[in-house]
Amino acid sequence: MAIPRFRPSLSLSEAAGFIRSRVPLLAPPPGEFERRFGQRLLQGQQVSLAPSGRVALYWLLRALKLRRGDEVVTQAFNFPAVPAAVVAAGAVPRFLDLAPDTFEPDPGHLEELISPRTRAVIITHLFGNPAEMDTLREICQRREVTLIEDCAQAIGATYKGRPVGTFGRGALFTFGVTKNFTLMAGGAAASADADIAARVADLASQHPRVGAAQTLYLAAHSTGLTMVTRPLAFTLGLFPALRFAERVGLDPVHKIMGEPVMPLTDIEDAPCPSDGMVAVGMVQLERFEANNRGRTRNGWYLRRLLRGAGGFTLCPMREGSVFVSFPIYHHRREDLAHELQQRGVDVDLGFMRDCSALEMFTGPDSSPCPHTQRAAEQILHLPIYPQLNKADLDRVAEALKDAVRAVGE
């Protein structure tokens, strides 16, 4: 059997919750999901559901009452939607490089970037791994700038036992179907600051909800992804198609799920999650800790299998990571991905870009981010979702070692 690059964390329990929500008296009470999410994951912070993570970030930046010319520091290795949200909020993005051989922000570069015009710093916890928050938070406090946490890929992760999303004045989350916690789509903004939380809640109240037809489409789409990534269906159907596409130079997964580089234009009237989507989230609240334990178990097991193997860089992961992804660096990653597919292991090049090099964000104060450039060119993601067992992970490890030898220097 081939091993898919990802599998949604959905089950029959979410399906049952979704069906119950179609009965008005059985739908989740208004605000109940937000309250529970804040209590379970954010030490009681106030949470507002949002159309997406980018809109949640836009709301948080709007709540800071930014002025024209204010600067916001954000990691260069990121989704383009993050700096695009900064621009949409009227600020200027400044790009933070990665520390060498990692995908974590470089504290030394952050010190250099903060200027009298800096109003906020956005720290992204990439791939389920918490950033080094002691140093980063101390820098922001000492330089008197607002810290915002991007937890889109790290729901449930902790830093020294404390949940990510509770270190700054605000945090954002996304709930796409491939995340470790899903509402099938949508996002959320959270804050323990009463003023920021109230401003965000006011902005959220001005948005419509996802309609019935779109909710059913999301349910069908999520169900379809769940079915086609089951081992037999994937091996006989989707995987051969992906291999054929790879041979002719196409990447349909990135074409379908990737994000175009463009200004954000869907902010003001984008819809927030519907009752059906919230019902899925209510079930996920009861299951995500078990899912995260599975990811964590698999992640540390695969790291043990690969420790000491040569030919690639094993990126550091911190205690408290929930392993939404398992990234490595390789200088010929496309060739390595091809060899892994030949061995029945589907892998992903990732969706992150070097935003500091995108024409949309370059300006007179732009400067290159060399470690980010390397990440954008060399990062490769191995399968690590909780449905994998030890035998699957043994296969992944052996396939990687064989593929590295086949690619050579």
N, C-alpha and C positions, 0 to 999 in steps of 0.2 A: 504494500500500500504506500502511496505517496503521502508526504506530510505537508499539509497546507501551511502557508505563511501565517495565517491567523484563523481563529474561529470565534464567532460572537459568543458572549457569555449568557445567552438566552436559553430558556428551558420551557417545558410545559407549564411550569408555575407562572411564568410571565404571561404566557398565552391565556391561562385561566384568569389572571388578574385583568388583562386587557378586555376579555369578553365580559367579565362582571361589570367593568366600568361602563359598558354600553347601556346598562340598566341605571337610570338616573339615581335611584335610591341607594345603589351600591357603589357609586363613584366615590373616590376619595374626597373627604371634606376639603373645602378651599383652604389653602395654606398648610395643610397637614404634612405634605411631603417636605416643604421648605423647613418647617419646624423640626421634623425628625432628622432631616439631613444635617441641619445646624447642630442639633444635640449630639448625634452620633459621631459626626466627623469634625466639628469645628468648635467644640467647647461652648456651644450655645449661641454662636453668632447668628445675626439676622441674615436670612438668605432670600434672594429674589430670583425666581426663574426667569431666564432670558431666551431669546430666539436662538442664540449661539454664543460661543465663548467670545467671539470678536465683539458682539454687541454688549456682552457683560463687561468687557474691558472698556469699551467706549463709555458705558454708563459710569464706571468707576472714575475714569479720567474726567468726565463731565462733572462729577460730584466734587472734584478737587478745584473746580472753577479756574481752570487754566486760562492764562492770558496769551495773546498772540506773541510769538517769539519764545515762549517757555519751552524748555527742552525736557524730553523724557528719554532716559537711557533704557534700552532694551537689548537683549541678546541678539547678536547678528545671526547666529545659527537658529533659525526659527521659521514658522509659517509666515509668509508675507502678510497675512491678515493682521498680525500683531502690530508691526509698525504702521500698517495702513489704518488701524484703529487710532493710533497716536496722531496721525495726520488728520483723520476725520474729526478728532477732538480739538484741532486747532494748534497742536504742538509740533515741535520738530524732533524727530527721532535721532538719537545718537546711539551708535552701535558698539556693544560690548563683546569683546573677543572671548574665546574659550581658553581655559588653561591648557597647556600642552598635553597631548595624549589623553585627553578627557573630552567629555561633552558638558562640562560644568563651567560656569562663568569664572573669569579670571579676576580675583579681588584687586590685584595690583592695577589692572587696566581700568577697573571701576573707579579707583581713586583718581586716576588721571582724567577720566571723562567728566566727572562731576565738576560743574562750574557754577558761578552765581546765577545762571539762568536755569539750572536743573531744578525741576519741581518733583520729579518722581523717578523711581527706578523699578523696572519690571524684571523680576527674577523668575525664570521658567524652570520648573522641575522636570527635566526631560526624561522620557522613557521610563517613568515610574521611580526615578532616583532622586531623592531629596538633595538640593544644593547645600553647600556648606554655610548654613544660616547664621552661625555665631559671628563669623567675620563679616559677612555681607550685611547683616542687620546692624552691627556695630558701626560700619562705615556710613550707612544711611542715617543712623541716629546722630553720629558725630557731625556729619555734613548737613544735617537738618533737611533731609529730603524724604518724601513719602515712599515707603516700600510697598509694592503691590506684588502678590505672588500669582503666577500663572500655574495653576494646578491641573491643567487640562489633561495631562498624561500621568497624573500622580495621585489620583483619588485614593485615600486611605494610607498613603505613605506617611512615614514619621521621621523626624530628625531628633535624635536623642530622646525618643519616646514621646515627642510632642507632634501633633498632627501638622502636616504642611497646610498652609492656608491660615494659620493662626499667628504668624510672626510679623505680618505687616498690618497696614491699615485697611487693606482690601485684598480679596482673592477672587479668581475666576476659575470656572470649571466648564468642561464640555462633556456631553453625554451621547456622542455618536455611537453607532452600532458596533464599531470595532474597539471602543474603549473598554477599560476594565469595569466600568459602571455605566449603564446605558439607559436612556429613555427613548432610544432609537434615533434621537436627534435632540437639539437644543443645548442650553447651557445654563449657567447660574452665576450670580455675583454675590459675594458675602462680605460682611464687615462687622467688627465689634465696635466700630466708631458710630455712635448714634446719629450724628449729622450725616455722615456719608451713607449709612444704611437708609436713612429717611429719604435722601435725595435719589438714591438708586431705586427705592420702592416707588417713588413718585414717577420716575421715568418708566418703570415697568408697567405701572397702571395705565399708561397711555397706549399700550400695545394691544392688538387683538390676540386671539388664541388661534392655534392651528385648527383649521376646519375639519369636518368629518371626512371629506374625500381625501385630503392630504394625510390625515391620520391613518386611514385604511391603506393608502399607498405605502407609508412608512412601515406599517405592520407587514404588508406583503413583501416589501424589499428586505426587511430584516429576517423574515421567515425564509425567503429565498437564499440569502447569504448563509443562514444557519444550515440549510439543507445541502447546498452545493459544497460546503466545506466539511461535511461528514466524510470520513475516510473513503468509503466505497464510491460515493457520488463524485468526490473530488478526483480520485484516481482514474475513474472511467470517463469522466466528462470534462471538468474544468481544467485539470492539469495538462492533458494533451493539447487543449486549445492554447493554454498559456505557453507551453513549450513551442508550439508552432509560431505563435506571435513573436516570441523571443527570437526565433531563427530568422524571421523576416524583418526584425528591427522594430517591433511594436511593443508597447507596454500598456495593454488595455486597462489594467488595474489602476495605473497612475492617470490614465486618460479619464477614467470614470470618477475616481475618488480624489484626484489632485485638485489643487486650488489655483486658479489663474492669478497672475500678478496684475492687479488693477485696484483703483480706489474703491473703498467701500461705498456702495450706493443703496444698499438695502437695509439701512439702519432704522430709519424712523418708523416704517410701517411693517417691519418683519414680525411675524406672529410668535408668541410664546407657546410653550408646550401645552397640549390639550389634556383633558381628563384621562383619555386613554393612554397617553404617553406617561402621565404622572402615575397611573396605575401600574405600569411596567416598572417605574422607578420605586414604587412602594415595595414591590416584590424583590427588586434588586437590593434594597436596603437590608433585607433579611438574608441575602445570599452572598453579598459582595465580599464579606470577610473570609468566607470559605474559599471563594474564587481567588482572593488575594493570597491566601495561605498556599493555595496550589501554585500560583505564579512564583511566589517566593521560594517554595520548596524546589520547584523546577529550575529556577534561576541559579540558586546556589549549587545545586547538583551539577548543572551543566558547566558552571565555572570550575568546579573541582575536576571535571573530566578534561577541561581544556587548559587548565593551569600547567604551564611549562611547555605547552606545544608551541612550536616555532612557526614563523611565516606570516603571522598576523598580530595585530595589537588587541589585546583583551582590555577593553575599557574598564576603569575602576567603577565599582558599584558600592554604595554606602549601606551600612546597616539601616534598616527601615525602608529600603527600596521595595516596591511591589512588582518590579519587572514587567511593566507593560510592554517592554521590548527588550531584546538582547543584542546590543550593538557591538560590532567589532570594526576595526579598521584594516583595510587591505588596499595596497597601492594599485591593484588591478581588479577592482571589485566586480566589474562587469564580467570579466573572464571567470572569476571565482563563482559568481552567481550562476553562470552557465554550467560550470562543472558540478555545482551542487544540484541544479535541476536534473542533470544527467543521472545523478544518483538518487533521484526521487525526493529531494528536499527543496521545497519552494521557499524562496527568500525574497526579501524586499530591500530596495535601495533607500527607502524612506522618502518622506515628503518635505523635509526641511531644506531650506535654501540658505545661501549666504546672502542675507538681505542687504548687507553693506555694499554688495556689488551690483544690486539691481538699480537700473536707471531711474526708476520711480523715486528712489530715496537718496540718490547721490546728490551732493551739493558741494559748495566751496569748502565746507568744514569736514567733508568725508575723509575717512582714512581707512586703509585696508585692514582686514582682520585675518592674518595669515593662518591661524589655527582653525578658524571657522572655515576658511577656504579648503583646508585639508579635509575637514570633516565632511563638507558638502561633496567632495570628490571621492572619498574613500570609505565612508561608513556603509555598513551592510548589516541587516537585521536578521537574526536567526529566529525560528519559531520557538515560543516559550509559554504558550497559553496553558491554562490549568488542565485541559483535557488530555495533554500529553502524559504518557507514563514513562517509567525509567527506560524501558526498552526503546521507546521512540527517541528519547534523549541520547541514549547510547548510539543510535543510528545517526542522529544529527552530528554528534561529536566525531564519529568515525568518518562520516561523509565529508565533514569540513577538513579533517586532516588529510584525507585522500585528495580532495579537491585542491588544497594548497600545494601538495606535491605535484599534482598534474599541471597546475598553472606555472610553477617554478618561480624563479627570481625575476 
